[in-house]
């Protein structure tokens, strides 16, 4: 009887021990699950101060391998300068090496088809390689992260200078960027386009997609440009950052924790700053609600190359600018919904919810600018070469001098 009890207690002990271990494993799994984004972020930290960091080798924009796309230009067709968003996670570098295969694949197979695609019909599409800031740098606002973003912006500025040289002095052009690329495209507007009468005249529009842009810039560094107020406005800026009303974390990131350019030329938090929102369905800076029946269509264009138009899914979402954020509805199509990925809140989605809206918008504004330039050049022909005038001394008229 005593032996039986001992065996029974031993079995109960094993069961309790097994149950306890199972509970601990479950609790650990739950802890990892709920902390997965923090763990993911910590794994991406380069672990070295930016001040002592050696960036990867720079692109040579005079060479073909400095670009994803650098086509020849001919005739008078406008050109497009497109800046891709973040495709490099981080982990070893603050800024992506140009030869990182996964990052390059993200540009060529996802971002160019989805976000440069709507502008392909405008004209030759230029897409520079640049040492993009890692995804990690957008998950926090450490000084190191800010320096990495500003470093990337200077790469894009150098690429834009070569783009201008390639397209010549008369060709109209369009600027577009998405996410981080929109941030750097805004830097190009501030440093090059806004200060130049010639470049402003040739600018069709700037499309800063999923990019917070501070309204105060249009009273300061971008005062010579303006938001696009109407569907046919030209030489203006379109910008929006989208979220659904129930996406509390994304809304906080856009309105409080993101960075946008400041009048002092540095990046600063969006917290407490008004943001530009141009509704891509309406093509205007408006607080009017655009119902889904007006939505011309989104596209999941991953892997689609060349000039092929991807399948367009219409009527997927309504949109309204609310306090500087483009509020959208959950699309009916699963292909136009954000995937469940680590760090997804900070990523550019692998689809373009406003693909067709942007394609038609860009075509309309391009037609308006081309017509406007033709009229301006017709009625304001170039001045003839100035004649040289010899210096002639001023001689006083006799009798009109002092006391005369």
DRENTORKOL-620759 format. One record per residue (C-alpha): residue number from 1; residue in one letter; x negated, y, z. Coordinates in Angstrom, 1 decimal, padded with zeros to 4 digits. Each point is the difference from the previous one (the first is absolute). Layout:
N
(NUM "A" (X Y Z)),
...
END
This chain:
404
(1 "X" (000.0 000.0 000.0)),
(2 "X" (-002.8 002.4 000.9)),
(3 "X" (-001.8 -000.9 -003.3)),
(4 "X" (003.2 000.7 -002.0)),
(5 "X" (000.3 003.4 001.7)),
(6 "X" (-003.6 000.9 -000.8)),
(7 "X" (000.5 -000.9 -003.7)),
(8 "X" (003.2 002.0 000.0)),
(9 "X" (-001.7 003.1 001.5)),
(10 "X" (-002.8 -000.4 -002.5)),
(11 "X" (002.4 000.0 -002.9)),
(12 "X" (001.8 003.1 001.4)),
(13 "X" (-003.4 001.8 000.4)),
(14 "X" (-000.9 -000.7 -003.6)),
(15 "X" (003.4 001.3 -001.2)),
(16 "X" (-000.4 003.1 002.0)),
(17 "X" (-003.5 000.5 -001.2)),
(18 "X" (001.1 -000.5 -003.6)),
(19 "X" (002.9 002.4 000.4)),
(20 "X" (-002.2 002.6 001.5)),
(21 "X" (-002.5 -000.2 -002.8)),
(22 "X" (002.7 000.2 -002.6)),
(23 "X" (001.4 003.1 001.7)),
(24 "X" (-003.4 001.6 000.1)),
(25 "X" (-000.5 -000.7 -003.7)),
(26 "X" (003.4 001.4 -000.8)),
(27 "X" (-000.7 003.1 002.1)),
(28 "X" (-003.3 000.4 -001.7)),
(29 "X" (001.5 -000.4 -003.4)),
(30 "X" (002.7 002.6 000.8)),
(31 "X" (-002.6 002.4 001.3)),
(32 "X" (-002.0 -000.4 -003.2)),
(33 "X" (003.1 000.4 -002.1)),
(34 "X" (001.1 003.3 001.7)),
(35 "X" (-003.6 001.3 000.0)),
(36 "X" (-000.8 -001.2 -003.5)),
(37 "X" (-000.2 003.5 -001.5)),
(38 "X" (-002.3 001.2 002.8)),
(39 "X" (-002.2 -003.1 -000.4)),
(40 "X" (000.0 000.6 -003.8)),
(41 "X" (-001.0 003.6 000.5)),
(42 "X" (-002.8 -000.9 002.4)),
(43 "X" (-001.4 -002.5 -002.4)),
(44 "X" (-000.3 002.7 -002.7)),
(45 "X" (-002.1 002.4 002.1)),
(46 "X" (-003.4 000.4 -001.6)),
(47 "X" (-001.5 000.4 003.5)),
(48 "X" (-002.4 002.7 -001.0)),
(49 "X" (000.3 003.8 000.3)),
(50 "X" (000.5 001.7 -003.3)),
(51 "X" (-002.9 002.3 000.7)),
(52 "X" (-002.5 -002.9 -000.2)),
(53 "X" (001.9 -001.9 -002.7)),
(54 "X" (-001.5 -000.4 -003.5)),
(55 "X" (002.7 000.2 -002.6)),
(56 "X" (000.1 -002.3 -003.0)),
(57 "X" (-001.6 001.1 -003.2)),
(58 "X" (001.8 002.7 -001.9)),
(59 "X" (001.7 -000.4 -003.3)),
(60 "X" (-001.6 001.5 -003.1)),
(61 "X" (002.8 001.7 -001.7)),
(62 "X" (-002.0 000.6 -003.2)),
(63 "X" (000.0 -003.8 -000.5)),
(64 "X" (002.8 -002.3 -000.9)),
(65 "X" (-000.2 -002.1 003.2)),
(66 "X" (000.8 003.1 002.1)),
(67 "X" (003.6 -000.3 -001.2)),
(68 "X" (002.8 -002.6 000.0)),
(69 "X" (001.3 001.8 -003.1)),
(70 "X" (-001.8 002.7 -002.1)),
(71 "X" (001.5 -000.1 -003.5)),
(72 "X" (-001.1 002.2 -003.0)),
(73 "X" (002.1 003.0 -000.6)),
(74 "X" (001.1 001.4 -003.3)),
(75 "X" (002.5 002.4 -001.4)),
(76 "X" (002.0 002.3 002.3)),
(77 "X" (001.7 -002.7 002.2)),
(78 "X" (-000.1 000.9 003.7)),
(79 "X" (-002.2 -002.1 002.4)),
(80 "X" (000.7 -001.5 003.4)),
(81 "X" (-002.3 -000.1 003.0)),
(82 "X" (001.2 -002.7 002.4)),
(83 "X" (-001.4 -000.7 003.5)),
(84 "X" (000.8 -003.4 001.5)),
(85 "X" (000.8 -000.6 003.6)),
(86 "X" (-001.5 -002.2 002.7)),
(87 "X" (-000.9 -003.6 -000.9)),
(88 "X" (-003.0 -000.6 002.3)),
(89 "X" (000.8 -001.1 003.6)),
(90 "X" (-003.4 000.6 001.6)),
(91 "X" (-001.9 -002.1 002.5)),
(92 "X" (-003.5 000.7 -001.2)),
(93 "X" (000.2 003.4 -001.6)),
(94 "X" (001.8 003.3 000.6)),
(95 "X" (000.1 000.6 -003.8)),
(96 "X" (000.4 -002.8 -002.5)),
(97 "X" (-002.9 -001.2 -002.1)),
(98 "X" (000.8 000.5 -003.7)),
(99 "X" (-000.7 -003.7 -000.7)),
(100 "X" (002.5 -001.4 002.6)),
(101 "X" (002.0 -002.5 -002.1)),
(102 "X" (003.1 -000.1 002.1)),
(103 "X" (000.3 003.8 000.2)),
(104 "X" (-000.5 000.3 -003.8)),
(105 "X" (002.6 -002.7 -000.7)),
(106 "X" (002.5 001.9 002.1)),
(107 "X" (-000.5 003.0 -002.2)),
(108 "X" (000.1 -001.7 -003.3)),
(109 "X" (002.8 -002.5 000.6)),
(110 "X" (002.2 001.9 002.4)),
(111 "X" (-000.5 003.7 000.2)),
(112 "X" (-000.7 001.0 -003.6)),
(113 "X" (003.0 -002.0 -001.3)),
(114 "X" (002.4 001.3 002.7)),
(115 "X" (-001.1 003.6 000.5)),
(116 "X" (-002.0 001.0 -003.0)),
(117 "X" (002.4 -001.9 -002.3)),
(118 "X" (002.7 002.8 000.0)),
(119 "X" (-002.6 002.4 -001.4)),
(120 "X" (-001.6 -002.1 -002.7)),
(121 "X" (002.3 001.3 -002.8)),
(122 "X" (-001.2 003.6 000.7)),
(123 "X" (-003.4 -000.6 -001.5)),
(124 "X" (-003.5 -001.5 000.7)),
(125 "X" (-000.1 -001.3 003.6)),
(126 "X" (-003.2 000.6 002.0)),
(127 "X" (-000.4 -001.9 003.3)),
(128 "X" (-003.3 000.5 001.8)),
(129 "X" (-001.7 -002.5 002.4)),
(130 "X" (-000.8 001.7 003.2)),
(131 "X" (-001.2 -001.0 003.5)),
(132 "X" (003.4 -000.1 001.5)),
(133 "X" (000.5 000.3 003.8)),
(134 "X" (000.9 -003.3 001.5)),
(135 "X" (003.5 -000.9 001.2)),
(136 "X" (-001.4 000.1 003.5)),
(137 "X" (-000.7 003.7 -000.2)),
(138 "X" (003.8 000.7 -000.5)),
(139 "X" (000.9 -002.1 003.1)),
(140 "X" (-001.6 002.6 002.3)),
(141 "X" (-001.2 003.6 000.0)),
(142 "X" (-003.5 -000.5 001.4)),
(143 "X" (-002.5 002.6 -001.3)),
(144 "X" (-001.7 -002.9 -001.8)),
(145 "X" (003.2 -000.8 -001.9)),
(146 "X" (000.5 003.6 -001.0)),
(147 "X" (-003.5 000.3 -001.3)),
(148 "X" (000.4 -003.1 -002.1)),
(149 "X" (003.1 001.4 -001.6)),
(150 "X" (-001.6 003.4 -000.7)),
(151 "X" (-003.0 -001.9 -001.5)),
(152 "X" (002.3 -001.8 -002.4)),
(153 "X" (001.7 003.2 -001.1)),
(154 "X" (-003.4 001.4 -001.1)),
(155 "X" (-000.5 -003.0 -002.2)),
(156 "X" (003.3 000.7 -001.7)),
(157 "X" (-000.9 003.6 -000.5)),
(158 "X" (-003.2 -001.0 -001.9)),
(159 "X" (002.1 -002.3 -002.1)),
(160 "X" (002.5 002.7 -000.9)),
(161 "X" (-002.9 002.3 -001.2)),
(162 "X" (-001.0 -002.7 -002.4)),
(163 "X" (003.6 -000.5 -001.1)),
(164 "X" (000.2 003.7 -000.8)),
(165 "X" (-003.1 -000.2 -002.1)),
(166 "X" (001.4 -003.1 -001.9)),
(167 "X" (003.3 001.6 -000.9)),
(168 "X" (-001.3 003.4 -001.1)),
(169 "X" (001.1 003.5 000.6)),
(170 "X" (003.5 000.1 -001.5)),
(171 "X" (001.6 -003.3 000.8)),
(172 "X" (003.0 -000.1 002.4)),
(173 "X" (-000.3 -002.5 002.9)),
(174 "X" (001.9 -001.6 002.7)),
(175 "X" (-001.3 -001.0 003.5)),
(176 "X" (001.4 -002.9 001.9)),
(177 "X" (-001.0 -001.9 003.2)),
(178 "X" (001.5 -002.4 002.4)),
(179 "X" (-000.6 -000.3 003.8)),
(180 "X" (-003.6 000.8 000.6)),
(181 "X" (-000.3 000.8 -003.7)),
(182 "X" (002.7 002.7 000.4)),
(183 "X" (-002.0 001.5 002.9)),
(184 "X" (-003.1 000.2 -002.2)),
(185 "X" (002.0 001.3 -002.9)),
(186 "X" (001.2 002.8 002.2)),
(187 "X" (-003.6 000.8 000.8)),
(188 "X" (-000.6 000.3 -003.7)),
(189 "X" (002.9 002.5 -000.3)),
(190 "X" (-001.4 002.1 002.9)),
(191 "X" (-003.6 000.0 -001.2)),
(192 "X" (000.3 000.1 -003.8)),
(193 "X" (003.5 000.6 -001.4)),
(194 "X" (001.4 002.7 002.3)),
(195 "X" (-003.0 002.4 -000.3)),
(196 "X" (-000.1 -000.3 -003.9)),
(197 "X" (002.4 001.9 -002.2)),
(198 "X" (-000.9 -002.2 -002.9)),
(199 "X" (000.6 -003.3 001.8)),
(200 "X" (003.3 001.2 001.5)),
(201 "X" (001.2 000.9 -003.5)),
(202 "X" (-000.8 -003.5 -001.3)),
(203 "X" (001.4 -001.9 003.0)),
(204 "X" (003.2 -001.9 -000.8)),
(205 "X" (000.7 -000.9 003.6)),
(206 "X" (-001.7 -001.7 002.9)),
(207 "X" (001.7 -003.2 001.4)),
(208 "X" (-001.1 -000.7 003.6)),
(209 "X" (001.8 -003.3 000.7)),
(210 "X" (000.5 -001.2 003.5)),
(211 "X" (-002.2 002.9 001.2)),
(212 "X" (000.6 002.5 002.8)),
(213 "X" (-000.7 003.5 -001.3)),
(214 "X" (000.2 003.0 002.4)),
(215 "X" (002.4 002.7 -001.1)),
(216 "X" (-002.4 002.7 001.5)),
(217 "X" (-002.4 -000.8 -002.8)),
(218 "X" (002.3 001.7 -002.5)),
(219 "X" (-000.4 003.3 001.9)),
(220 "X" (-003.8 -000.5 000.1)),
(221 "X" (-002.3 -002.2 -002.1)),
(222 "X" (002.8 -001.0 -002.4)),
(223 "X" (001.7 003.3 -000.2)),
(224 "X" (-000.6 000.2 -003.7)),
(225 "X" (002.0 -003.2 -000.5)),
(226 "X" (003.4 -000.9 001.2)),
(227 "X" (002.2 -003.0 000.8)),
(228 "X" (002.1 -001.2 -002.9)),
(229 "X" (003.3 001.7 000.7)),
(230 "X" (001.9 -001.2 -003.1)),
(231 "X" (-000.1 -003.1 -002.3)),
(232 "X" (-001.7 002.0 -002.8)),
(233 "X" (-002.4 002.0 002.2)),
(234 "X" (-003.6 -000.2 -001.2)),
(235 "X" (-003.4 000.9 001.5)),
(236 "X" (001.3 -001.2 003.4)),
(237 "X" (-000.3 -002.6 002.6)),
(238 "X" (002.1 -003.1 000.8)),
(239 "X" (-000.6 -001.7 003.3)),
(240 "X" (001.9 -002.3 002.3)),
(241 "X" (-000.5 -002.6 002.7)),
(242 "X" (002.8 -002.5 000.3)),
(243 "X" (001.5 -002.1 002.8)),
(244 "X" (003.3 -001.5 001.0)),
(245 "X" (001.9 001.6 003.0)),
(246 "X" (-000.5 -003.2 002.1)),
(247 "X" (-003.8 000.0 -000.6)),
(248 "X" (-000.9 001.8 003.2)),
(249 "X" (-003.7 -000.8 000.0)),
(250 "X" (-000.4 001.1 -003.7)),
(251 "X" (001.8 003.2 000.7)),
(252 "X" (-002.3 000.8 002.9)),
(253 "X" (-003.0 -000.8 -002.1)),
(254 "X" (001.1 002.4 -002.8)),
(255 "X" (001.1 002.9 002.2)),
(256 "X" (-002.5 -000.3 002.9)),
(257 "X" (-003.0 -002.2 -000.6)),
(258 "X" (-000.8 000.5 -003.7)),
(259 "X" (-002.6 002.5 -001.2)),
(260 "X" (000.5 002.6 -002.7)),
(261 "X" (-002.3 002.8 -001.3)),
(262 "X" (-000.1 003.2 002.0)),
(263 "X" (-000.7 003.6 -001.1)),
(264 "X" (-003.6 -000.3 001.5)),
(265 "X" (-000.8 -002.8 -002.5)),
(266 "X" (000.0 -002.8 002.6)),
(267 "X" (002.5 -002.7 000.7)),
(268 "X" (002.5 000.5 002.9)),
(269 "X" (002.9 -001.8 001.5)),
(270 "X" (003.5 000.4 -001.4)),
(271 "X" (001.3 000.4 003.5)),
(272 "X" (002.0 003.3 000.2)),
(273 "X" (-000.5 000.8 -003.7)),
(274 "X" (002.7 000.3 -002.6)),
(275 "X" (-000.5 -002.5 -002.9)),
(276 "X" (000.8 000.3 -003.7)),
(277 "X" (002.8 -002.3 -001.2)),
(278 "X" (001.0 000.0 -003.7)),
(279 "X" (002.8 -002.6 -000.6)),
(280 "X" (-001.2 -002.2 -002.9)),
(281 "X" (003.5 -000.9 -001.0)),
(282 "X" (001.1 003.6 -000.3)),
(283 "X" (-003.4 001.4 -001.0)),
(284 "X" (000.5 002.9 002.3)),
(285 "X" (-000.9 001.3 003.4)),
(286 "X" (003.4 -000.4 001.5)),
(287 "X" (001.7 -001.4 003.1)),
(288 "X" (002.9 -001.3 -002.2)),
(289 "X" (000.7 -003.7 000.3)),
(290 "X" (-000.6 -002.0 -003.2)),
(291 "X" (002.2 -003.0 -000.1)),
(292 "X" (-001.2 -003.4 -001.3)),
(293 "X" (002.1 000.4 -003.2)),
(294 "X" (-002.5 002.8 -001.0)),
(295 "X" (-003.0 -002.2 000.7)),
(296 "X" (-001.6 -000.7 -003.5)),
(297 "X" (-001.9 -003.0 001.3)),
(298 "X" (-002.9 -001.5 001.9)),
(299 "X" (-002.4 -002.6 -001.2)),
(300 "X" (-002.2 -002.8 001.4)),
(301 "X" (-002.7 000.3 -002.7)),
(302 "X" (-002.8 -002.1 001.6)),
(303 "X" (-002.1 -001.6 -002.6)),
(304 "X" (001.6 001.8 -002.9)),
(305 "X" (-002.8 001.5 -002.2)),
(306 "X" (-000.2 002.5 -002.8)),
(307 "X" (002.9 002.0 -001.2)),
(308 "X" (002.6 -002.7 000.7)),
(309 "X" (003.0 001.4 001.8)),
(310 "X" (000.9 -002.2 003.0)),
(311 "X" (003.5 -001.2 000.7)),
(312 "X" (001.9 003.0 001.5)),
(313 "X" (002.5 -000.5 002.8)),
(314 "X" (002.5 002.8 000.1)),
(315 "X" (002.3 001.3 002.8)),
(316 "X" (-002.1 -001.5 002.8)),
(317 "X" (-000.1 002.9 002.4)),
(318 "X" (001.3 003.4 000.9)),
(319 "X" (-002.5 002.7 001.3)),
(320 "X" (000.2 003.2 001.9)),
(321 "X" (-002.7 002.4 001.3)),
(322 "X" (000.4 000.3 003.8)),
(323 "X" (-002.5 002.1 002.0)),
(324 "X" (-002.7 -000.5 -002.6)),
(325 "X" (000.5 -003.8 -000.3)),
(326 "X" (001.7 -001.8 -002.9)),
(327 "X" (002.6 -002.2 001.6)),
(328 "X" (000.9 -003.0 -002.1)),
(329 "X" (002.4 -002.9 000.2)),
(330 "X" (-000.9 -003.7 000.1)),
(331 "X" (-000.2 -001.2 -003.6)),
(332 "X" (002.2 -002.9 -001.0)),
(333 "X" (-002.8 -001.7 -001.8)),
(334 "X" (-002.5 -001.9 002.2)),
(335 "X" (-002.7 000.9 -002.5)),
(336 "X" (000.3 003.6 001.0)),
(337 "X" (-000.2 -000.6 003.8)),
(338 "X" (-003.2 000.3 002.0)),
(339 "X" (-001.7 -003.4 000.6)),
(340 "X" (-000.8 -001.1 003.6)),
(341 "X" (-003.8 000.6 000.0)),
(342 "X" (-002.4 001.0 002.8)),
(343 "X" (-000.3 003.8 -000.1)),
(344 "X" (002.9 000.4 -002.4)),
(345 "X" (001.1 003.2 001.5)),
(346 "X" (-003.2 001.6 -001.2)),
(347 "X" (-000.1 -001.6 -003.4)),
(348 "X" (001.3 000.9 -003.5)),
(349 "X" (002.7 -002.5 -000.9)),
(350 "X" (-000.6 -002.3 -003.0)),
(351 "X" (002.9 001.5 -001.9)),
(352 "X" (001.1 003.5 -001.1)),
(353 "X" (003.5 000.8 001.2)),
(354 "X" (000.2 003.0 -002.3)),
(355 "X" (-001.8 -001.3 -003.0)),
(356 "X" (002.5 001.0 -002.7)),
(357 "X" (001.0 003.3 001.8)),
(358 "X" (-003.7 001.0 -000.1)),
(359 "X" (-000.5 -001.1 -003.6)),
(360 "X" (002.9 002.0 -001.3)),
(361 "X" (-000.8 003.0 002.2)),
(362 "X" (-003.6 000.1 -001.3)),
(363 "X" (001.1 -000.3 -003.6)),
(364 "X" (002.4 002.9 000.5)),
(365 "X" (-002.5 002.3 001.6)),
(366 "X" (-002.6 -000.8 -002.6)),
(367 "X" (002.3 000.9 -002.8)),
(368 "X" (000.8 003.3 001.8)),
(369 "X" (-003.7 000.9 000.5)),
(370 "X" (-001.0 -000.9 -003.6)),
(371 "X" (002.8 002.2 -001.3)),
(372 "X" (-000.9 002.8 002.4)),
(373 "X" (-003.7 -000.1 -000.9)),
(374 "X" (000.9 000.1 -003.7)),
(375 "X" (002.1 003.1 000.5)),
(376 "X" (-002.6 001.7 002.2)),
(377 "X" (-002.7 -000.6 -002.5)),
(378 "X" (002.2 001.2 -002.9)),
(379 "X" (000.9 003.3 001.7)),
(380 "X" (-003.3 000.6 001.7)),
(381 "X" (-002.8 -000.8 -002.5)),
(382 "X" (-003.6 000.1 001.1)),
(383 "X" (-001.5 003.5 000.2)),
(384 "X" (-002.6 000.8 -002.6)),
(385 "X" (-003.7 000.2 001.1)),
(386 "X" (-000.6 003.2 001.9)),
(387 "X" (-001.9 002.8 -001.8)),
(388 "X" (-003.2 001.3 001.5)),
(389 "X" (000.2 003.6 001.1)),
(390 "X" (-003.1 002.1 000.3)),
(391 "X" (-000.5 002.0 003.2)),
(392 "X" (000.6 003.7 -000.5)),
(393 "X" (-001.1 002.5 002.6)),
(394 "X" (002.6 002.2 001.5)),
(395 "X" (-000.5 003.6 -001.1)),
(396 "X" (001.7 002.9 001.8)),
(397 "X" (002.2 002.2 -002.1)),
(398 "X" (-001.5 003.5 -000.3)),
(399 "X" (001.9 002.5 002.1)),
(400 "X" (001.7 -002.8 002.1)),
(401 "X" (-002.7 -000.5 002.5)),
(402 "X" (-000.2 001.1 003.5)),
(403 "X" (001.6 003.3 000.6)),
(404 "X" (001.3 000.1 -003.6)),
END
